[in-house]
């Protein structure tokens, strides 16, 4: 829908849909999809060139990040998102989101963020056990 100089869009399907693209950034809406369910999450990701921003609009979402601890081992942390607060994941930080049906997130990042400038780390049994422990 367009009202002169304002475009209004929405996304009711599953997963992420890019809603607005401008110069070097985009805004997307991310809804629940099976791959982001607690039992199906299979990896963490990190973006090498950009931060990523999440805003919980509705529903339930937990941001999972992995950081090196004092022993230089990856340690997981779970951050339950609160509605309408802005969460910035710094570039090169391992992360992913666990979502539940009914979730709606706003996501903002560089427009050219993708497989070519991101890395993915499979969740092995040890990390899955640690993830269950921090939730």
JOZIFEN-V87828 format. One record per residue. N is the residue number from 1. RES is the residue in three letters. PHI is phi in whole degrees, -180 to 180 (NA if undefined). PSI is psi as a letter, one per 20 degrees, with the letter a starting at -180 (none if undefined). Layout:
n & res & phi & psi
N & RES & PHI & PSI
N & RES & PHI & PSI
This chain:
n & res & phi & psi
1 & UNK & NA & q
2 & UNK & -135 & p
3 & UNK & -113 & n
4 & UNK & 57 & d
5 & UNK & -99 & j
6 & UNK & -118 & p
7 & UNK & -104 & p
8 & UNK & -118 & p
9 & UNK & -133 & r
10 & UNK & -149 & r
11 & UNK & -136 & o
12 & UNK & -112 & i
13 & UNK & -78 & a
14 & UNK & -91 & q
15 & UNK & 75 & a
16 & UNK & -95 & p
17 & UNK & -131 & p
18 & UNK & -70 & p
19 & UNK & -102 & g
20 & UNK & -138 & p
21 & UNK & -119 & p
22 & UNK & -151 & p
23 & UNK & 39 & d
24 & UNK & -102 & j
25 & UNK & -137 & r
26 & UNK & -144 & q
27 & UNK & -117 & p
28 & UNK & -125 & r
29 & UNK & -111 & p
30 & UNK & -116 & o
31 & UNK & -105 & r
32 & UNK & -59 & q
33 & UNK & -146 & q
34 & UNK & -55 & h
35 & UNK & -65 & h
36 & UNK & -99 & j
37 & UNK & -71 & q
38 & UNK & -51 & g
39 & UNK & -82 & i
40 & UNK & -110 & i
41 & UNK & -58 & p
42 & UNK & -121 & i
43 & UNK & -160 & r
44 & UNK & -111 & q
45 & UNK & -133 & q
46 & UNK & -145 & q
47 & UNK & -103 & p
48 & UNK & -84 & i
49 & UNK & -117 & i
50 & UNK & -150 & q
51 & UNK & -77 & r
52 & UNK & -135 & q
53 & UNK & -119 & p
54 & UNK & -122 & q
55 & UNK & -133 & o
56 & UNK & -78 & o
57 & UNK & -95 & h
58 & UNK & -160 & q
59 & UNK & 84 & b
60 & UNK & -128 & p
61 & UNK & -149 & q
62 & UNK & -121 & p
63 & UNK & -88 & p
64 & UNK & -107 & p
65 & UNK & -126 & q
66 & UNK & -125 & p
67 & UNK & -131 & q
68 & UNK & -76 & p
69 & UNK & -89 & a
70 & UNK & -63 & h
71 & UNK & -96 & j
72 & UNK & 65 & k
73 & UNK & -104 & q
74 & UNK & -69 & p
75 & UNK & -126 & p
76 & UNK & -90 & q
77 & UNK & -136 & p
78 & UNK & -109 & p
79 & UNK & -121 & o
80 & UNK & -67 & p
81 & UNK & -77 & q
82 & UNK & -105 & q
83 & UNK & -57 & p
84 & UNK & 69 & j
85 & UNK & -98 & q
86 & UNK & -100 & p
87 & UNK & -115 & o
88 & UNK & -106 & p
89 & UNK & -98 & o
90 & UNK & -67 & q
91 & UNK & -57 & q
92 & UNK & 73 & j
93 & UNK & -94 & p
94 & UNK & -66 & p
95 & UNK & -162 & r
96 & UNK & -169 & r
97 & UNK & -117 & p
98 & UNK & -103 & p
99 & UNK & -126 & r
100 & UNK & -121 & q
101 & UNK & -51 & p
102 & UNK & 96 & i
103 & UNK & -73 & q
104 & UNK & -145 & o
105 & UNK & -117 & q
106 & UNK & -94 & p
107 & UNK & -130 & p
108 & UNK & -129 & p
109 & UNK & -160 & r
110 & UNK & -60 & q
111 & UNK & -63 & h
112 & UNK & -95 & j
113 & UNK & -69 & p
114 & UNK & -172 & a
115 & UNK & -59 & h
116 & UNK & -66 & h
117 & UNK & -127 & k
118 & UNK & -134 & r
119 & UNK & -126 & q
120 & UNK & -130 & p
121 & UNK & -121 & o
122 & UNK & -61 & q
123 & UNK & -84 & o
124 & UNK & -83 & a
125 & UNK & -60 & h
126 & UNK & -62 & g
127 & UNK & -67 & h
128 & UNK & -63 & g
129 & UNK & -64 & g
130 & UNK & -65 & h
131 & UNK & -62 & g
132 & UNK & -61 & h
133 & UNK & -71 & h
134 & UNK & -86 & i
135 & UNK & -83 & none
